[in-house]
Amino acid sequence: MRSIEFIDSLKKDTHTIIDIVKSEFLNLNPRLFNSKPADKKWSIAECFQHLNLTLDVYIPQMIEIVHQKDKYIGKTKYFKHSIFRKIAVKSVTPKPDKRIPLRMKTFSKLDPKFSTGDKNEILGQFLKFQQHILETVHGIQEMSLTNPKIITAARPILKMGIGDALHFMIAHNQRHILQAQNVLKIIS
């Protein structure tokens, strides 16, 4: 895929995520926001808390890379995922029919520890992270998408190029927003 098309798709997907959050969750009753559909299922609050915990691992690294982007000059015309990263992105990306692929156990450090939380604080933090993603996407336009590496939330020894990491993060956001939408259908 051409790098410019890839970057444009990241922007588009992030704007779609922001629009969904603002239209479907921002004005939601706090009781519904914190309601669980079943005992061992996450509430909408927990879906977003998990995303915030995950984004808090990636976003500071990306901000730092963009601030040092002169070190990573080397724009390439085409972007290609590594095989491992392609599998990682595919494993979290919702299917076209809105199904969530393969269930996964959450790492304990990314598991939301409580079932209730302040809706405005949780969603405000999530939307702030989305703005950082958009700034990062804008900042990497003249950079190599593979050279600057991001340490993953999975293991410190696993690293992804910034292009792969952004794509993974956005797909992960889409997955858990779909999960939150499914929760909303059940509880309302």
C-alpha positions in Angstrom: 0.0 0.0 0.0 1.2 3.5 -0.7 2.4 5.2 2.5 0.2 8.2 1.9 -2.9 6.0 1.5 -2.0 4.1 4.7 -1.6 7.4 6.6 -4.9 8.7 5.2 -6.6 5.5 6.3 -5.3 5.9 9.9 -6.6 9.5 10.0 -10.0 8.4 8.6 -10.3 5.5 11.1 -9.4 7.7 14.0 -11.9 10.4 13.0 -14.6 7.6 12.7 -13.7 6.4 16.3 -14.0 10.0 17.6 -17.4 10.4 15.9 -18.7 7.2 17.3 -17.6 8.0 20.9 -19.1 11.5 20.7 -22.4 10.3 19.2 -23.0 7.1 21.1 -21.3 7.3 24.4 -20.6 10.9 25.5 -24.2 11.7 26.4 -24.9 8.2 27.8 -26.5 7.9 31.2 -23.7 7.2 33.7 -25.6 4.2 35.1 -25.7 2.6 31.7 -22.1 3.5 31.1 -21.1 1.5 34.2 -23.6 -1.4 33.8 -22.3 -4.9 33.0 -24.2 -7.1 30.6 -23.3 -10.2 32.7 -21.2 -11.0 35.7 -17.9 -11.8 33.9 -18.4 -9.3 31.0 -17.0 -5.8 30.8 -19.1 -2.7 31.1 -18.7 0.2 28.6 -16.6 1.9 31.3 -14.3 -1.1 31.5 -14.0 -1.2 27.7 -12.8 2.4 27.6 -10.6 2.0 30.8 -8.9 -0.9 29.1 -8.3 1.2 26.0 -6.9 4.1 28.1 -4.5 1.7 29.9 -3.3 0.4 26.6 -3.0 3.7 24.9 -1.0 5.0 27.9 1.7 2.5 27.0 1.9 3.5 23.3 1.1 7.3 23.1 4.0 8.6 25.2 6.4 6.7 23.0 4.8 8.0 19.8 4.9 11.6 21.1 8.6 11.3 21.9 9.3 9.8 18.4 7.4 12.7 16.7 9.4 15.2 18.8 12.6 13.6 17.5 11.3 13.0 14.0 14.5 14.5 12.4 16.3 11.3 13.5 13.8 9.2 11.4 13.7 11.0 8.1 13.4 8.5 5.3 9.9 8.5 4.0 9.1 5.5 1.9 6.7 5.5 -1.0 5.1 2.2 0.1 4.3 0.7 3.5 4.2 -3.0 4.1 3.5 -4.7 7.5 5.8 -7.3 8.7 4.3 -10.8 8.8 4.1 -10.9 12.6 2.5 -7.4 12.7 0.1 -8.3 10.0 -1.2 -11.2 12.0 -1.3 -9.0 15.2 -3.4 -6.4 13.4 -5.7 -9.0 11.8 -6.3 -10.7 15.2 -7.8 -7.5 16.7 -9.5 -5.9 13.7 -13.3 -6.3 13.7 -14.7 -8.3 10.8 -16.7 -6.5 8.0 -19.9 -8.0 9.4 -19.1 -6.4 12.8 -18.0 -9.6 14.5 -15.1 -9.4 16.9 -12.4 -12.0 15.9 -10.8 -14.4 18.3 -11.3 -13.8 22.0 -8.2 -13.0 23.9 -7.2 -12.9 27.6 -6.1 -9.4 28.6 -2.7 -8.9 30.2 -3.2 -8.2 33.9 -1.6 -4.8 33.7 -4.2 -3.7 31.1 -7.2 -5.3 32.8 -9.6 -2.6 34.1 -9.6 -3.3 37.9 -13.0 -1.8 38.7 -16.4 -1.8 37.1 -17.4 1.8 37.6 -15.8 5.1 36.7 -16.5 8.7 35.9 -17.8 8.7 32.3 -16.6 12.2 31.5 -13.1 11.5 32.9 -12.8 8.1 31.1 -14.1 9.3 27.7 -12.2 12.6 28.0 -9.0 10.7 28.5 -9.8 8.5 25.5 -10.6 11.4 23.3 -7.4 13.1 24.3 -5.5 10.0 23.3 -7.3 10.1 19.9 -6.0 13.7 19.4 -2.5 12.5 20.1 -3.0 9.7 17.6 -4.0 12.3 14.9 -1.0 14.5 15.8 1.3 11.4 15.6 -0.2 10.4 12.2 0.4 14.0 11.0 3.9 14.0 12.4 5.0 10.8 10.7 4.2 11.9 7.2 7.8 12.5 6.3 9.3 9.7 8.4 10.1 6.1 7.9 7.1 4.1 9.1 9.3 1.1 10.0 12.4 2.4 11.6 11.3 4.1 14.8 10.3 1.3 17.1 7.6 1.2 19.7 7.8 -1.2 22.7 4.5 -3.2 22.8 2.2 -3.6 25.8 2.7 -7.4 25.4 6.3 -7.6 26.3 9.2 -5.1 26.5 11.3 -7.3 24.1 8.6 -7.1 21.4 8.8 -4.0 19.3 6.8 -2.6 16.3 7.6 0.0 13.8 5.5 3.1 14.3 3.3 2.4 11.3 2.5 -1.1 12.6 2.0 0.2 16.1 -0.5 2.9 15.0 -2.4 0.4 12.8 -2.5 -2.1 15.7 -3.7 0.6 18.2 -6.4 1.9 15.9 -7.6 -1.7 15.2 -7.6 -2.4 18.9 -9.6 0.8 19.5 -12.1 -0.4 16.9 -12.4 -3.8 18.5 -13.2 -2.5 22.0 -15.6 0.3 20.7 -17.5 -2.5 18.9 -17.5 -4.4 22.2 -18.9 -1.3 24.0 -21.5 -0.9 21.3 -22.6 -4.5 21.7 -22.7 -4.0 25.5 -25.0 -0.9 24.9 -27.3 -3.0 22.8 -27.6 -5.6 25.5 -28.1 -3.3 28.5 -30.5 -0.7 26.9 
